[in-house]
Amino acid sequence: MARITLTSGDRVLFPDDGVTKGDLFSYYDRIADTIVPHLRDRPFTLKRYPHGIDGEVYFQKQIPKGAPDWLPTREFTTHPRGGGARQVDFALVDSRDALLWMVQMNCVDMNVWYSRVDKPQRPDYVVFDLDPPDEPDGFELAIEVAQLIGGLLDELELPGYVKTSGADGIHVLAPIQRRAGFADTYAFAETASRLLEARHPGLVTTEWLKKKRSGVLVDHRQNGAGKTIASVYSVRPKPGAPVSTPLHWDELTKDVRPRDFPMDVVLERVQRLGDLFAPVLEDPRPLGAAARKLARLVA
């Protein structure tokens, strides 16, 4: 029996749609067997929305006071932007109960490290985070760029897996064996992104400053120790409660939009298709061979 008692289940978290905390709890309860493997053993950052998605959001790395004693934690040193170092006890979402406790804490999306606690300096994947321009066809352009990334990864014989971010962008993950460090994944993502920028000027950009940007940002800077992205199958704090949804590459057509994947659609897809992101956990490849091929392409 679950150890989590939902309170304030009728609290509306998505005011435009009437989606409640209870709706969120029900979704995560049903998706738990699929999402928890993607969260397990990874330090977790809480993003809490006690007043709904239009209210103030509270970021917490330190596990909150009053957390249940059965919730596993692991201590790591963090380095705040203001300088110095801080010891933080991170929660680990290793079970259905831990996941549902996060919902009880008013977490909407689930944000974890790219690495696991046993080898915190060894990421499990390279991340390409696509941020489309603020244009009517911005997401369509992001789809085009995601396909270019997929094609380049095929060139490098490093399989990539694509998901909607659930917000405004697209994530492409390339699972790797845990031999490389974050400096290696950063360098690989940067080199690949700049190669695509050179091949497709005006469509692909690595320019971080939005006012200087033209095209879709491929943000290699997301590859760093302690960075997080919203996990696959996370509900995002956007109108319609869209879910970060894995897709087959041939599903990523120009008419796809993030809002096509609300909670009920994703539950049906998982029942029908299984976990399309299972290979991210089960089939890592060596980064070194792909990095050497990439170096030859840019030489």
BELFEN-V554184 format. One record per pair of residues at least 6 apart in sequence whose C-alpha atoms are under 6 Angstrom apart, sorted by the first residue. I is the first residue (numbers start at 1). J is the second residue. D is the distance in Angstrom with one decimal. If there is no record, write none. Layout:
# BELFEN-V554184
I/J/D  I/J/D
This chain:
# BELFEN-V554184
6/104/6.0  9/21/5.0  9/22/4.2  10/20/5.6  11/20/5.3  11/21/5.6  12/18/5.8  12/19/5.7  12/20/4.2  13/20/5.3  13/52/3.8  13/53/5.8  14/53/6.0  32/96/5.6  39/93/5.9  40/93/5.6  40/94/4.4  41/92/5.9  41/116/5.3  41/117/5.7  42/112/5.7  42/113/5.6  42/116/4.7  42/117/6.0  43/90/5.4  43/92/5.6  43/112/5.6  43/113/5.7  44/90/6.0  44/91/5.5  44/92/5.9  44/111/5.9  44/112/4.6  45/60/5.9  45/61/4.7  45/111/5.6  46/59/5.7  46/60/5.0  47/58/5.5  47/59/4.6  47/107/5.5  48/57/5.5  48/58/5.0  48/106/5.0  48/107/4.5  49/57/5.1  49/106/5.3  50/106/5.5  53/237/5.5  61/90/5.9  62/88/5.3  62/89/5.2  62/90/5.5  63/89/5.9  63/90/5.7  63/91/5.7  72/92/5.5  73/89/6.0  73/90/5.3  73/91/4.4  73/92/5.5  74/89/5.4  74/90/5.4  75/88/5.4  75/89/4.3  76/87/5.8  76/88/5.5  77/86/5.5  77/87/4.6  78/85/5.7  78/86/5.2  79/85/4.6  93/99/5.8  109/234/4.9  109/235/5.2  109/236/5.4  110/230/5.6  110/231/5.7  110/234/5.7  111/228/5.7  111/229/5.6  111/230/4.7  111/231/5.8  112/228/5.3  113/226/5.8  113/227/5.9  113/228/4.9  114/123/5.3  114/124/5.9  115/122/5.9  115/123/4.3  115/124/5.6  121/181/5.8  122/178/5.2  122/180/6.0  122/181/5.0  124/175/5.8  124/176/5.5  124/178/6.0  125/174/5.2  125/175/4.1  125/176/5.1  126/173/5.7  126/174/5.1  126/185/5.7  127/172/6.0  127/173/4.8  128/171/5.8  128/172/5.1  129/171/4.9  129/218/5.7  129/219/5.2  130/169/5.4  130/170/5.1  130/217/5.6  130/218/4.8  131/169/5.0  131/216/5.8  131/217/5.0  132/138/5.1  132/139/5.8  132/142/5.4  132/216/4.6  133/216/5.9  140/254/5.3  142/216/6.0  150/160/6.0  156/290/5.1  159/174/6.0  160/173/5.5  160/174/4.4  161/172/5.5  161/173/5.3  162/171/5.8  162/172/4.5  162/246/5.9  162/247/6.0  163/171/5.4  163/245/5.1  163/246/4.0  163/247/5.6  164/170/4.6  164/244/5.1  164/245/5.2  165/171/5.8  165/244/4.8  166/236/5.7  166/242/5.4  166/243/4.9  166/244/4.1  166/258/5.4  175/280/5.2  175/284/4.7  176/284/4.3  176/285/4.6  176/286/5.5  176/287/5.8  177/284/5.0  177/285/5.3  177/286/5.2  182/224/5.5  186/223/5.1  189/220/5.1  190/220/5.2  197/204/4.8  197/205/5.4  202/214/5.7  202/215/5.3  203/215/4.4  203/216/6.0  204/215/5.3  204/216/5.1  205/215/5.8  205/216/5.8  205/217/4.9  206/217/5.4  206/218/5.6  207/213/5.6  232/244/5.2  233/243/5.7  233/244/5.1  233/245/5.7  234/243/5.4  234/244/5.4  235/241/5.9  235/242/5.7  235/243/4.3  236/242/5.7  236/243/5.9  241/262/5.9  242/259/5.4  242/261/5.6  242/262/4.5  243/261/5.8  243/262/5.7  246/276/6.0
